[in-house]
Amino acid sequence: MSEYKLVFHINENDRWPFTLRSVRNFVRADAANKAVVVANGGAVRSFSQLEADPNRMARIRGLEAEGVDFVVCEIALGERQVKAELIPDYVRVVDAGIVEIAQLQSEGYGYVKA
């Protein structure tokens, strides 16, 4: 089967359950599939000390262990006063999430607004 590459863009905190289900279904459909989840906007609140959901973080960690790359926008963190040091080491912080999405698309990743 062909290898598919998708970038899942999430910018609303309440969209995490749907996004994580979609990502899980995508990567488990074929081991060759590659997924990157880019969080910006309000979605970065899930990484704040006040709004962190242990179950959600466990699901993110589990998907990361299956090869999914999770990326968080530093600009969005700053706008929501979420300290970068709260971001788990398995999540990559980038300067601008939208630039990361553009870069991934230039590398052949399809785009999914999650």
ROSE-4610 file (N, C-alpha, C; in Angstrom, 1 decimal, always signed):
// ROSE-4610
residu = [M/M/M/S/S/S/E/E/E/Y/Y/Y/K/K/K/L/L/L/V/V/V/F/F/F/H/H/H/I/I/I/N/N/N/E/E/E/N/N/N/D/D/D/R/R/R/W/W/W/P/P/P/F/F/F/T/T/T/L/L/L/R/R/R/S/S/S/V/V/V/R/R/R/N/N/N/F/F/F/V/V/V/R/R/R/A/A/A/D/D/D/A/A/A/A/A/A/N/N/N/K/K/K/A/A/A/V/V/V/V/V/V/V/V/V/A/A/A/N/N/N/G/G/G/G/G/G/A/A/A/V/V/V/R/R/R/S/S/S/F/F/F/S/S/S/Q/Q/Q/L/L/L/E/E/E/A/A/A/D/D/D/P/P/P/N/N/N/R/R/R/M/M/M/A/A/A/R/R/R/I/I/I/R/R/R/G/G/G/L/L/L/E/E/E/A/A/A/E/E/E/G/G/G/V/V/V/D/D/D/F/F/F/V/V/V/V/V/V/C/C/C/E/E/E/I/I/I/A/A/A/L/L/L/G/G/G/E/E/E/R/R/R/Q/Q/Q/V/V/V/K/K/K/A/A/A/E/E/E/L/L/L/I/I/I/P/P/P/D/D/D/Y/Y/Y/V/V/V/R/R/R/V/V/V/V/V/V/D/D/D/A/A/A/G/G/G/I/I/I/V/V/V/E/E/E/I/I/I/A/A/A/Q/Q/Q/L/L/L/Q/Q/Q/S/S/S/E/E/E/G/G/G/Y/Y/Y/G/G/G/Y/Y/Y/V/V/V/K/K/K/A/A/A]
num = [1/1/1/2/2/2/3/3/3/4/4/4/5/5/5/6/6/6/7/7/7/8/8/8/9/9/9/10/10/10/11/11/11/12/12/12/13/13/13/14/14/14/15/15/15/16/16/16/17/17/17/18/18/18/19/19/19/20/20/20/21/21/21/22/22/22/23/23/23/24/24/24/25/25/25/26/26/26/27/27/27/28/28/28/29/29/29/30/30/30/31/31/31/32/32/32/33/33/33/34/34/34/35/35/35/36/36/36/37/37/37/38/38/38/39/39/39/40/40/40/41/41/41/42/42/42/43/43/43/44/44/44/45/45/45/46/46/46/47/47/47/48/48/48/49/49/49/50/50/50/51/51/51/52/52/52/53/53/53/54/54/54/55/55/55/56/56/56/57/57/57/58/58/58/59/59/59/60/60/60/61/61/61/62/62/62/63/63/63/64/64/64/65/65/65/66/66/66/67/67/67/68/68/68/69/69/69/70/70/70/71/71/71/72/72/72/73/73/73/74/74/74/75/75/75/76/76/76/77/77/77/78/78/78/79/79/79/80/80/80/81/81/81/82/82/82/83/83/83/84/84/84/85/85/85/86/86/86/87/87/87/88/88/88/89/89/89/90/90/90/91/91/91/92/92/92/93/93/93/94/94/94/95/95/95/96/96/96/97/97/97/98/98/98/99/99/99/100/100/100/101/101/101/102/102/102/103/103/103/104/104/104/105/105/105/106/106/106/107/107/107/108/108/108/109/109/109/110/110/110/111/111/111/112/112/112/113/113/113/114/114/114]
x = [+0.8/+0.0/+0.9/+0.4/+1.1/+1.3/+2.4/+2.6/+1.9/+1.0/+0.3/+0.9/+1.0/+1.5/+0.5/+0.1/-0.9/-0.4/-0.7/-0.5/-1.9/-2.2/-3.4/-3.2/-4.0/-3.9/-5.1/-4.7/-5.7/-5.5/-6.5/-6.4/-7.5/-8.3/-9.4/-9.2/-9.2/-8.9/-9.9/-11.2/-12.2/-12.2/-11.3/-11.2/-10.2/-9.6/-8.6/-9.1/-10.3/-10.7/-10.9/-11.6/-11.8/-10.5/-9.6/-8.3/-7.5/-7.4/-6.6/-7.2/-8.6/-9.2/-8.9/-8.9/-8.6/-7.2/-6.3/-4.9/-4.6/-5.2/-5.0/-5.6/-6.7/-7.3/-6.4/-5.8/-5.0/-3.7/-3.0/-1.7/-1.9/-3.0/-3.2/-3.8/-4.2/-4.7/-3.6/-2.4/-1.2/+0.0/+0.9/+2.1/+3.0/+2.8/+3.7/+3.1/+1.9/+1.4/+2.1/+2.3/+3.0/+2.1/+2.1/+1.2/+2.0/+1.7/+2.2/+1.0/+0.9/-0.2/+0.4/-0.1/+0.4/-0.7/-0.4/-1.3/-0.9/-1.9/-1.7/-3.0/-3.1/-4.3/-4.7/-6.0/-6.5/-6.2/-5.8/-5.4/-4.2/-3.4/-2.2/-2.6/-3.8/-4.2/-4.2/-4.3/-4.2/-2.8/-1.8/-0.5/-0.3/-1.3/-1.1/-1.3/-0.7/-0.8/-2.3/-3.1/-4.4/-5.4/-5.1/-6.0/-5.5/-4.3/-3.8/-4.7/-5.0/-5.9/-5.0/-4.8/-3.9/-4.2/-5.5/-5.9/-5.5/-5.7/-5.4/-3.9/-3.1/-1.7/-1.2/-1.8/-1.5/-1.7/-2.9/-3.2/-2.2/-1.8/-0.8/+0.6/+0.9/+2.2/+2.1/+1.0/+0.9/+1.0/+0.4/+0.5/+1.9/+2.5/+3.9/+4.8/+4.5/+5.3/+5.0/+3.9/+3.6/+4.2/+4.9/+5.5/+4.9/+3.9/+3.2/+4.1/+4.3/+5.0/+4.1/+4.2/+3.4/+4.2/+3.6/+4.3/+3.4/+4.0/+3.2/+3.8/+3.0/+3.4/+3.8/+5.0/+5.5/+4.8/+4.4/+3.6/+2.3/+1.6/+0.3/+0.6/+1.7/+2.0/+2.1/+2.9/+3.1/+1.8/+0.9/-0.3/-1.3/-1.1/-2.0/-1.3/-0.1/+0.7/+1.0/+1.2/+1.6/+3.1/+3.7/+5.2/+5.7/+6.7/+7.3/+7.8/+8.3/+8.9/+7.8/+6.5/+5.5/+5.2/+5.8/+5.6/+6.4/+5.8/+6.6/+7.7/+8.7/+9.9/+9.6/+8.5/+8.2/+7.3/+7.1/+6.4/+7.3/+7.4/+8.4/+7.7/+8.4/+8.0/+8.6/+7.8/+8.3/+8.0/+8.7/+8.5/+7.0/+6.6/+5.2/+4.6/+3.5/+2.8/+2.4/+2.0/+1.5/+2.7/+3.9/+5.0/+5.4/+5.2/+5.5/+4.5/+3.3/+2.3/+2.7/+3.1/+3.5/+4.7/+5.6/+6.8/+6.4/+5.6/+5.2/+4.4/+3.6/+2.9/+3.9/+4.9/+5.9/+6.7/+6.7/+7.3/+6.3/+5.1/+4.2/+3.1/+3.0/+2.0/+0.7/-0.4/-1.7/-2.1/-3.2/-3.6/-5.0/-5.1/-6.4/-6.7/-7.7/-8.1/-8.9/-8.3/-8.9/-9.9]
y = [-1.2/+0.0/+1.3/+2.3/+3.6/+4.2/+4.9/+5.7/+7.0/+7.4/+8.7/+9.5/+10.8/+11.7/+12.8/+13.0/+14.1/+14.9/+16.2/+17.1/+17.5/+17.2/+17.5/+18.8/+19.8/+21.2/+21.3/+21.5/+21.7/+23.1/+23.9/+25.2/+25.5/+24.5/+24.7/+23.6/+23.9/+23.0/+21.9/+22.2/+21.1/+20.1/+20.3/+19.4/+18.3/+18.3/+17.2/+15.8/+15.5/+14.1/+13.6/+14.4/+14.1/+14.0/+14.9/+14.9/+13.6/+13.3/+12.1/+10.8/+10.7/+9.6/+9.5/+10.6/+10.6/+10.2/+10.8/+10.5/+9.0/+8.5/+7.0/+6.2/+6.5/+5.7/+5.8/+6.9/+7.1/+6.3/+6.4/+5.7/+4.2/+3.8/+2.3/+1.7/+2.5/+1.9/+1.3/+1.9/+1.4/+1.8/+0.9/+1.3/+2.2/+2.4/+3.3/+4.7/+4.9/+6.3/+7.1/+8.4/+9.3/+10.5/+10.8/+11.9/+12.9/+14.2/+15.2/+16.0/+16.3/+17.1/+18.5/+19.5/+20.9/+21.6/+22.0/+22.7/+24.1/+25.0/+26.4/+27.0/+28.3/+28.9/+28.3/+28.2/+27.8/+26.3/+25.5/+24.1/+23.9/+25.0/+24.8/+24.9/+25.3/+25.3/+23.9/+22.9/+21.5/+21.3/+22.1/+21.9/+22.8/+23.6/+24.5/+23.7/+24.2/+23.5/+23.5/+24.5/+24.6/+23.7/+23.4/+22.7/+21.3/+20.9/+19.6/+18.5/+17.6/+16.4/+15.2/+14.5/+13.4/+12.3/+12.1/+11.1/+11.5/+12.8/+13.3/+13.2/+13.6/+13.6/+12.1/+11.2/+9.8/+9.3/+9.8/+9.4/+10.0/+11.3/+11.9/+11.2/+10.8/+10.1/+8.7/+8.1/+6.8/+6.9/+7.9/+8.1/+8.5/+9.3/+9.7/+8.4/+7.5/+6.2/+5.4/+5.6/+4.9/+5.7/+6.8/+7.5/+8.8/+9.2/+10.5/+11.6/+12.7/+13.8/+14.9/+15.4/+16.5/+17.7/+18.8/+20.1/+21.2/+22.1/+23.2/+24.5/+25.5/+26.8/+27.7/+28.2/+29.0/+30.3/+30.9/+32.1/+31.9/+30.9/+30.6/+30.3/+29.7/+29.4/+30.8/+31.7/+33.0/+33.8/+33.7/+34.5/+34.0/+32.7/+32.1/+31.9/+32.5/+32.4/+31.0/+30.1/+28.7/+28.7/+28.2/+28.2/+27.0/+27.3/+26.3/+25.2/+25.4/+24.3/+23.3/+23.6/+22.7/+21.7/+22.0/+21.1/+19.9/+18.7/+17.4/+17.4/+16.6/+16.6/+15.8/+15.1/+14.4/+15.2/+16.5/+17.4/+18.5/+18.8/+19.7/+21.1/+22.1/+23.5/+24.2/+24.8/+25.6/+27.0/+27.9/+29.3/+29.7/+29.1/+29.5/+28.2/+27.8/+26.6/+26.7/+27.9/+28.0/+27.8/+28.3/+28.1/+26.6/+25.9/+24.4/+23.7/+24.1/+23.5/+23.8/+25.0/+25.3/+24.4/+24.3/+23.5/+22.0/+21.5/+20.1/+19.9/+20.9/+20.8/+20.8/+21.6/+21.7/+20.3/+19.5/+18.2/+17.1/+17.5/+16.5/+16.0/+16.7/+16.3/+16.9/+16.1/+16.6/+17.3/+18.2/+19.0/+18.6/+18.4/+18.1/+19.1/+19.9/+20.8/+20.0/+19.8/+18.9/+19.7]
z = [+0.0/+0.0/+0.0/-0.4/-0.5/+0.9/+1.0/+2.2/+2.1/+3.0/+3.1/+4.2/+3.9/+5.0/+5.1/+6.4/+6.7/+7.9/+7.8/+8.9/+9.4/+10.7/+11.3/+12.1/+11.7/+12.3/+13.3/+14.5/+15.6/+16.2/+16.3/+16.9/+17.9/+18.2/+19.2/+20.3/+21.5/+22.6/+22.6/+22.4/+22.5/+21.3/+20.3/+19.2/+19.4/+20.5/+20.8/+20.7/+21.3/+21.3/+19.8/+19.0/+17.6/+16.9/+17.1/+16.4/+16.8/+18.0/+18.5/+17.9/+17.8/+17.2/+15.7/+15.1/+13.6/+13.4/+14.1/+14.0/+14.2/+15.3/+15.6/+14.5/+14.0/+12.9/+11.6/+11.4/+10.2/+10.3/+11.4/+11.6/+11.7/+12.3/+12.4/+11.2/+10.2/+9.0/+8.1/+8.3/+7.5/+8.3/+8.6/+9.3/+8.6/+7.3/+6.5/+6.6/+7.0/+7.1/+8.1/+7.8/+8.7/+9.0/+10.3/+10.8/+11.6/+11.5/+12.3/+12.8/+14.1/+14.7/+15.0/+14.5/+14.8/+15.6/+16.8/+17.7/+17.8/+17.5/+17.7/+18.3/+18.4/+18.9/+20.2/+20.5/+21.7/+22.1/+21.1/+21.4/+22.3/+22.3/+23.2/+24.7/+25.0/+26.4/+27.1/+26.3/+26.8/+27.5/+27.2/+27.7/+28.9/+29.3/+30.5/+31.7/+32.8/+34.1/+34.6/+34.2/+34.7/+33.9/+32.6/+31.8/+31.3/+31.7/+31.3/+31.7/+30.8/+31.0/+31.0/+32.1/+32.1/+31.1/+30.9/+29.9/+28.5/+28.2/+26.9/+26.7/+27.7/+27.5/+27.4/+28.0/+27.9/+26.4/+25.9/+24.5/+23.5/+23.8/+22.9/+23.0/+24.2/+24.4/+23.7/+23.8/+23.1/+21.6/+21.1/+19.6/+19.2/+20.1/+19.8/+19.8/+20.6/+20.7/+19.4/+18.7/+17.5/+16.3/+16.5/+15.4/+15.0/+15.7/+15.4/+16.0/+15.2/+15.7/+16.1/+17.4/+17.9/+18.0/+17.5/+17.4/+18.0/+18.8/+19.4/+19.0/+18.8/+18.3/+19.5/+19.5/+20.6/+20.7/+19.6/+19.6/+20.4/+20.1/+20.8/+22.2/+22.6/+24.0/+24.7/+24.1/+24.7/+24.8/+23.8/+23.8/+24.9/+25.3/+26.4/+27.7/+27.8/+29.0/+29.5/+28.5/+28.8/+28.7/+29.8/+29.8/+29.0/+28.2/+27.3/+28.1/+29.3/+30.1/+30.5/+30.4/+30.7/+29.6/+28.4/+27.3/+27.4/+27.3/+27.5/+26.4/+26.8/+25.9/+24.6/+24.5/+23.3/+22.4/+22.7/+21.9/+21.5/+20.2/+19.7/+19.6/+20.1/+20.1/+18.9/+18.1/+16.9/+17.0/+16.3/+16.4/+16.0/+14.9/+14.4/+13.8/+14.3/+13.8/+12.4/+11.9/+10.6/+9.6/+10.0/+9.1/+9.1/+10.2/+10.2/+9.3/+9.3/+8.4/+6.9/+6.6/+5.2/+4.8/+5.7/+5.5/+5.2/+6.0/+5.8/+4.5/+4.2/+2.9/+1.7/+1.9/+0.8/+0.7/+1.8/+1.8/+1.3/+0.9/+0.4/+1.4/+2.5/+3.5/+3.1/+3.1/+2.9/+4.2/+4.1/+5.2/+5.7/+7.0/+7.6/+8.7/+8.6/+9.6/+10.6/+11.8/+12.8/+13.7]
